[in-house]
């Protein structure tokens, strides 16, 4: 199990340290708060992504530029595939 370049052994050590710091009584509250914080960050990220997408869609000429970029990309991929 590798998450963010943390090995399984390191995760076990971190969990043990958290248990020692907070104790078994306060650990559920700590985990609940941590989960709430992660959920808040994910919601903020989703909102920001949605706002950025909406702003990008509202820009004049963006669709034309995007189409041109896709055409250039497929042209390059075609040239590369012919070289192989």
ABEGO torsion letter per residue (X at the ends): XBBGGBBAAAAAAAAAAAAAAAEAAAAAAAAAAAAAAAAAAAAAAAAAAAAAAAAAAABBGAAAAAAAAAAAAAAAAAAAAAAX
